[in-house]
Amino acid sequence: MPTPLDRALNSKNTFLAFTGIVTAVAAWSIWGQDMFPKEADPSGDPESWTHEELRRWLAARDLHPNPKDTKEELLERVKANLRAPRT
């Protein structure tokens, strides 16, 4: 007598769901980066950037901004790393 697990593994719906997931992951890995490009780096004087722009600039350089940092703390980190080359 087949168990519920056996019936699920032999189900056409399970196969179709698995195939759909694999297809979605493949499509995202191929087209996902181009369909949703990253926002451009803020430009100009960092003093005029918003809190979110300062966080985005630091995150783009893997400097891991703390969500609790104030705008002044973020600005200080940006200025300290402004001349560092982007990796």
CYANA upper distance limits for C-alpha pairs under 8 A (distance plus 0.5 A):
  2 PRO  CA      6 ASP  CA      6.24
  2 PRO  CA      7 ARG  CA      7.06
  3 THR  CA      7 ARG  CA      6.90
  4 PRO  CA      8 ALA  CA      6.65
  5 LEU  CA      9 LEU  CA      6.65
  6 ASP  CA     10 ASN  CA      6.73
  7 ARG  CA     11 SER  CA      6.58
  8 ALA  CA     14 THR  CA      7.17
  9 LEU  CA     14 THR  CA      7.17
  9 LEU  CA     15 PHE  CA      8.34
 10 ASN  CA     14 THR  CA      8.12
 10 ASN  CA     15 PHE  CA      8.46
 11 SER  CA     15 PHE  CA      7.16
 12 LYS  CA     16 LEU  CA      6.74
 13 ASN  CA     17 ALA  CA      6.58
 14 THR  CA     18 PHE  CA      6.66
 15 PHE  CA     19 THR  CA      6.62
 16 LEU  CA     20 GLY  CA      6.55
 17 ALA  CA     21 ILE  CA      6.77
 18 PHE  CA     22 VAL  CA      6.79
 19 THR  CA     23 THR  CA      6.61
 20 GLY  CA     24 ALA  CA      6.59
 21 ILE  CA     25 VAL  CA      6.71
 22 VAL  CA     26 ALA  CA      6.68
 23 THR  CA     27 ALA  CA      6.58
 24 ALA  CA     28 TRP  CA      6.62
 25 VAL  CA     29 SER  CA      6.67
 26 ALA  CA     30 ILE  CA      6.71
 27 ALA  CA     31 TRP  CA      6.35
 27 ALA  CA     32 GLY  CA      7.51
 28 TRP  CA     32 GLY  CA      4.79
 28 TRP  CA     33 GLN  CA      8.05
 29 SER  CA     33 GLN  CA      7.83
 31 TRP  CA     35 MET  CA      6.59
 32 GLY  CA     36 PHE  CA      6.75
 33 GLN  CA     37 PRO  CA      6.41
 41 ASP  CA     53 GLU  CA      8.36
 41 ASP  CA     56 ARG  CA      8.07
 41 ASP  CA     57 TRP  CA      6.65
 42 PRO  CA     49 TRP  CA      7.80
 42 PRO  CA     53 GLU  CA      6.77
 42 PRO  CA     57 TRP  CA      7.52
 44 GLY  CA     48 SER  CA      8.32
 45 ASP  CA     49 TRP  CA      7.68
 46 PRO  CA     54 LEU  CA      7.99
 46 PRO  CA     75 LEU  CA      7.34
 46 PRO  CA     78 VAL  CA      8.01
 46 PRO  CA     79 LYS  CA      8.12
 47 GLU  CA     75 LEU  CA      7.57
 49 TRP  CA     53 GLU  CA      6.26
 49 TRP  CA     54 LEU  CA      6.84
 50 THR  CA     54 LEU  CA      6.82
 50 THR  CA     71 LYS  CA      8.36
 51 HIS  CA     55 ARG  CA      6.85
 51 HIS  CA     70 THR  CA      8.40
 51 HIS  CA     71 LYS  CA      5.91
 51 HIS  CA     74 LEU  CA      8.17
 52 GLU  CA     56 ARG  CA      6.57
 53 GLU  CA     57 TRP  CA      6.58
 54 LEU  CA     58 LEU  CA      6.84
 54 LEU  CA     71 LYS  CA      8.17
 54 LEU  CA     74 LEU  CA      6.66
 54 LEU  CA     75 LEU  CA      7.13
 54 LEU  CA     78 VAL  CA      7.53
 55 ARG  CA     59 ALA  CA      6.54
 55 ARG  CA     65 PRO  CA      6.40
 55 ARG  CA     74 LEU  CA      7.43
 56 ARG  CA     60 ALA  CA      6.54
 57 TRP  CA     61 ARG  CA      7.28
 57 TRP  CA     78 VAL  CA      8.10
 58 LEU  CA     62 ASP  CA      6.97
 58 LEU  CA     63 LEU  CA      5.64
 58 LEU  CA     64 HIS  CA      6.96
 58 LEU  CA     65 PRO  CA      6.69
 58 LEU  CA     77 ARG  CA      8.45
 58 LEU  CA     78 VAL  CA      7.18
 59 ALA  CA     63 LEU  CA      6.05
 59 ALA  CA     64 HIS  CA      5.83
 59 ALA  CA     65 PRO  CA      6.88
 61 ARG  CA     86 ARG  CA      6.53
 61 ARG  CA     87 THR  CA      7.19
 65 PRO  CA     69 ASP  CA      7.79
 65 PRO  CA     74 LEU  CA      7.81
 69 ASP  CA     73 GLU  CA      6.38
 69 ASP  CA     74 LEU  CA      6.86
 70 THR  CA     74 LEU  CA      6.79
 71 LYS  CA     75 LEU  CA      6.50
 72 GLU  CA     76 GLU  CA      6.66
 73 GLU  CA     77 ARG  CA      6.90
 74 LEU  CA     78 VAL  CA      6.68
 75 LEU  CA     79 LYS  CA      6.65
 76 GLU  CA     80 ALA  CA      6.70
 77 ARG  CA     81 ASN  CA      6.74
 78 VAL  CA     82 LEU  CA      6.13
